[in-house]
């Protein structure tokens, strides 16, 4: 569909004016033949049959390209082919902190890192709670949806992986103890967190590539699960989607409220599950997306999974919650 619209857009931009002008003031044959030859040369030169966004971008101004891209996103969203979500941001220092990365490894040479002010922000009022953060971009980003259906068992023990392995041929930061087969000895598929039964490994066919704790002189606030070919991502417990957005650090990101001050974040998703939106209720084990590497930084394909505790009604929202290690909690009965 997008290729067709691009072709029509280009053809319209180059052909409508000539058609109208020729209808009102017919030109001599030698003129029209010359124009037709030139038009055919242009069609061959620009290879409209294989046109894509990058090729089309070189043909039009940045402003026109942005306008057409927005229209295409609207058409695709209306047709149910994409999910359009909020685009969020944050300072570079905040992004590096969220990724537990250093500027040297994450940013191009010459990029300036702006430190976060030490002064805490003023308390939010009821009206402030619904306002976007200062400097946050509000342009929605089109995200490809997935069409996957899978039965969700009422028994959580049947849904989530019963064993967890460390990723082979990787240096796993904060790796828990494992045996000779890299099977994590203290792995608990389900844990009890403030009255919520929660999965610690909400993915299929992946391995642990980074644990919770200090990394690159920062706190790695979650668990990273890696699969070279990607993997389905599952809701760790019953809950409600309270954030669904794109960020440069977390890529496509979901935040689920499980009640009792317990939240889980799923970052770097390649795509969201079809039908998801803010306020939608999900069940434990329901597929909510696919593993990806959608951050603006060079990162391997993985799920970054966070367990967050506290009161969401704070000036920083989910970034004002306290990160905790899912593997540190007792096994759920």
C-alpha positions, -999 to +999 in steps of 0.1 A: +000+000+000+028+024+010+046+018-023+014+026-042+008+058-023+044+069-029+041+063-066+008+081-069+022+110-048+052+114-071+031+109-103+006+135-090+034+160-082+048+156-117+018+150-139-013+169-127-001+203-136+008+192-171-025+175-176-045+206-165-024+229-185-026+208-216-063+205-214-068+242-212-040+253-236-031+224-259+006+223-268+020+215-303+028+178-308+066+184-309+064+199-274+043+171-259+065+144-275+096+160-260+079+162-226+068+126-228+103+115-236+117+134-206+090+120-184+099+084-194+135+092-188+126+105-153+105+074-145+134+052-155+159+073-136+139+073-104+129+036-106+094+042-094+087+005-095+112+000-066+106+032-048+111+033-010+112+059+017+149+065+014+147+069-024+117+091-022+133+112+005+160+123-020+134+135-044+115+159-022+122+185+005+124+176+042+092+194+049+073+177+020+087+143+030+076+148+067+041+158+055+037+128+032+051+104+059+026+117+084-002+112+059+010+076+052+010+069+089-025+082+093-037+060+063-019+029+077-033+035+112-068+039+099-064+006+079-052-012+111-018-019+097+002+000+123-002+012+159+006+048+165+021+056+200+034+085+219+071+095+213+089+103+246+124+114+253+147+125+281+182+140+285+212+121+270+224+115+306+191+100+316+191+077+285+226+065+293+216+059+329+185+039+318+207+018+295+236+015+321+260+026+293+288+051+291+290+079+266+321+065+251+304+032+242+270+046+233+274+080+216+292+092+185+324+111+190+319+148+198+284+143+213+280+165+244+265+149+275+243+173+295+242+163+332+209+160+350+204+190+375+209+180+411+179+200+422+148+178+425+118+190+405+089+207+424+060+184+436+034+179+409-001+191+413-031+172+401-031+193+369+006+189+364+003+151+364-012+150+329+013+174+314+042+161+292+077+165+306+095+196+296+113+192+263+096+159+255+087+153+219+050+147+212+052+135+176+037+100+174+059+072+160+043+045+138+049+011+152+042-021+132+018-044+150+018-082+151-010-106+146-005-135+169-030-154+190-021-179+217-041-195+244-033-182+279-034-209+306-050-202+339-021-219+355+009-196+353+033-225+359+023-239+325+030-206+307+064-195+317+098-212+312+107-236+340+145-232+335+167-202+328+202-204+313+230-178+309+237-169+274+267-189+261+297-172+244+287-140+263+301-122+293+270-119+315+272-089+338+259-096+374+254-133+364+237-154+391+253-187+400+249-215+374+259-250+369+282-265+341+253-263+317+248-226+325+215-233+341+207-207+368+207-225+401+184-201+421+159-194+392+123-191+403+098-189+375+072-171+397+079-148+426+057-131+452+060-093+451+038-073+475+010-097+470+014-100+432+024-133+416+049-123+389+070-141+363+108-134+364+114-146+328+086-132+306+099-144+272+102-176+252+133-193+239+158-167+253+187-167+277+199-142+304+225-118+289+227-093+318+216-094+354+204-067+378+231-045+394+261-023+388+272-021+352+295+006+336+294+025+369+257+027+367+228+006+379+214-018+354+178-016+365+165-048+350+172-082+335+182-086+298+170-116+279+186-123+245+177-144+215+195-141+182+163-146+162+140-127+185+113-142+208+077-137+220+074-113+250+047-122+276+029-102+303+045-112+336+012-110+354-024-097+351-025-060+348-033-028+328-012-011+302-003+024+316+025+034+292+029+025+255+055+046+238+087+050+219+119+063+236+154+066+222+168+047+251+141+020+256+128+019+220+093+005+218+083+002+255+054-010+275+046-004+312+020-026+330+004-018+363-002-050+383-017-033+413-003-030+448+024-006+436+039-032+414+048-024+377+068-041+350+085-025+320+093-042+287+118-024+265+133-026+230+103-044+215+103-050+178+066-046+178+035-044+201+008-070+202-022-062+181-050-046+201-029-032+228-034+005+239-033+026+270-058+012+295-061-022+280-061-051+305-037-080+298-035-115+314-004-133+327+013-151+298-005-130+271+018-122+242+024-084+243+051-080+216+082-094+200+118-090+211+138-064+192+165-037+193+145-006+186+165+019+207+184+047+190+217+031+202+236+002+188+224-027+210+219-064+204+184-079+201+170-084+236+142-077+261+151-053+289+127-063+317+122-042+348+103-047+380+094-013+394+078-005+428+062+025+443+036+052+436+032+061+400+016+094+408+050+112+412+066+140+391+086+115+370+060+088+365+076+054+358+110+069+361+102+079+397+096+043+407+121+021+425+138-006+404+141-041+420+157-074+410+129-099+402+151-128+411+156-115+446+120-121+457+107-154+473+091-180+451+054-177+448+033-206+463 
